[in-house]
Amino acid sequence: MVMGLQIVGLVLGVVSWCLQSSCTSSQVWKIRSQVDTITTSQWQFEGLWMSCAATSLGSLQCSKFKTVLGLPAHLQACRALMILSLLVGLASIILSVLGLKCMKMGRTPEYIKNQIALSGGVTFILSGVFTLTAVSWYAARVIHDFYDPLYGGVRFELGTGLYLGWAASGLALLGGSMLCCSCRKASHAPPARQFTYNYSTTSPGPSIYRAAPASDNISSKAYV
């Protein structure tokens, strides 16, 4: 049961890390709304690193953001959070693999491996929190600009990159929780009883002590 939880949690963590990578490199974090446009033959979408424009004829043009300091604060923060989530997720995968019960590392005690697996689960959860914070912050900003009547720029809607981030964060949180639960079950498992018996052929047998019989030549004497 414990090993099954660890393996499933590790698989979910690896899948979440792959989704986090796709989310970070995706250019469709937000897509231009078709509400204010007359024609639907052109699309405009943006990600963390560049903005792209596509037409119905199949042409696609993308341009990277030329400056970093000139970007909005929330975009810079989302970049940092996604990169941090990838690094933490990679470290959690390594820790989780080393903490598996089926993984042998010399003479490492069992409780040490449980602590390593627990660290992997906690870092998985931390990676999921970073991703969830980034995509939720970005989505909140897109929704705020869309409904703001004083906003004079182009209105965007939520893109597929955000949904990838939400899925990745959910899997990371679930996988990390399963790893933590497996360590809890392992720590509460009753320890195996060990019995030792030392037998020596040269040791003398048990000594038997008997009460000495009363001597016949000893009689009670009366003193007058």
N, C-alpha and C positions, 0 to 999 in steps of 0.2 A: 504493500500500500504506500509506504513512504517513498520507495524508489519510483513508483508510478507517478506520484505527485511531482517529484523532482523532474522526471523526464518530460512530463506534459508542460510543467512550468517553464522549463528550458526551451522547449519547442515554441511555445507562445512568445517567449522573449525574443527568440531569433526572428520569428515572423514579424514581430513589432519593430525590431531594428531595421529590417528590410523595408517595411512601410515608412519608417521614419526617414530612411535614405531617399525613398521615392518622393516623400512629401517635401523634403528639403530642396531637392533638385527640380521639383515641379514648377512650371511657369504659369499655372492656372490657379493661383490662390484667390484671385478675383477676376471676374469676367465682366465686360461692359454690358450694362443693362440695355435691353432692346425696347424699353418703354418709351424713351425719348427719341429714338431713331426712326426714320421713315423706312429705310431699307434694311433688310436683314442679310445682305450679301457680304457684310464686313463684320469681323469680330476683333475685339481688342481685349487682351488679357495680360495680367501681370503676376509675377511671382516675387520671390525675395531677391532675385539677382538681375532680372531683366524684364522688359515689357515687350510684348509681341503683338503683331497685327496680321490677320489672315483674311483672305477673300474666298469667295465661293469657287474661284477658278483654280484654287490650290496653291496660290502663292503665299508664302509666309516670310515675314520680316521681323527679326528680333534685334533689339538693341539693349546692351548692358547699361546699367546705371553708371554714369560716368564719374560720379562723386560719391563719397561715403558720408562726409560731414554734412552735405546738403540734403541727405535723405531724412524723412520723418523719424522722430525718436522711436516710435513704436516699431517701425521697420527694422531699425538697427537692433533693437532689443529682441525682436523675433529671430533675427539672424543669429545672435549670440546664444539664445536659448536652444535653437535647433542644433547648432554645432555642439553645444554642451551636452545635449541629450544624446547625440550620436556617440560622443566620447564616453559618457557614463554608461550607455547601453553596451558598448564594446567591452568595457571593463567588467560589467555585470555578467556578460556571456562567459568570459574567461573564468571568473570566480565561480559561476554556477557549474561549469564543466569540472573544475577541480574539486568542487564539493559534492559531486555525485557519489552515491554509495557504491556504485559499480566501478568507480574510478580508483585505482590503486596508486598511492603515492608513497612508496617505501613503507616505512613503519609509522605513518601518521596516525595518531589516535583518532578514534571515532568522533569524540566530541570536538576535535579541531576541525574535522571535515564538516560537521554540522554548523560550526561557526562560519566557515567559509561559504557554505551554501546559504546561510542566513544573510551574510553580507551581499551575496549575489542577488537575493530576493529584494533586499532593501534598495540596492542600487537600481534594480529594474523599476521599482516603484518611483524612485527619484527621477529616472529618465522619463517615465510616463508623465510625471507631474510637469517637467520642463516642457515636453511637447504639448500637453494640454494647455498650459499657460500661454504658449506662443500662438497656437491656432485660435484659441478663444479670444485672446487680446486682438489679434488681427481681424477676426470675424466681427467683434464688437465695434471696431473702428469702421469697417465697411458698412455695417448696418446703420451706425450713427450718421455717416456721411450720406447714405441713401435717403434717410428720412429727414435730414436737416433741410428746412426750406431755405436757409441762407447760404447753403453750399453752392458755389458757382462752378465747380469743376464737373468732370465726367462722373456719372453715377455708375457704380459697379455693384455686382451681386457676388454671392459666395461661389467660389470655384471648387473643383474636384480636389485640389491640393489640400484644402481644409478638411474635407471628409476623410482623406487618407490620414491626416494627422490625428483626427479624433479616433479613428479605428486603431491606429498605432498606439495611442496613449491608453486606450481601453485594454488592448492585449497586453501591454507592458504592465499595467496595474494588476491585471488578472494573473499573469504569469509570476510576477513578484510575490503576490499574495499566496499563491500555491507553494512556492518555494519556502516562504516563511512558515506556512502551516505544516509542511513536511518536516521542517526542523523542530517544530514544537511537538509533533507526534513522536519524533525520534527521541527527544529529550525526556518525554514522559513514559517511554517504554520501560518496563521493568528490567533491570539488569539480569543477565544470566547468572544463575547460581553456580558456584564452583566449589567442589568438594575435594579436599586433598587428604590423602592417607599415607603416612610414612610407615613402612614396615621394614624391620631389620631382622635378619636371621640370627645375628649374633647377640641380640638383646636377650637378656634372661627373661624367663617366664614370670608370671605374676607371683609375688610372694604371698604365701598363706600363713597366717599367724593363728595358732591355736593356744588355748589356755592350758597351762601345765597342770597335770593331775596332782591332787593333794598327796603328799608323801605319807606312807603308812607308818614310818617310824616317828612321825611327829604327832604327838597326842596332846591333848589339852592337859595342862597341869594346874593343879590348884595349890595355891600358896596359902599356908596357914600362918 
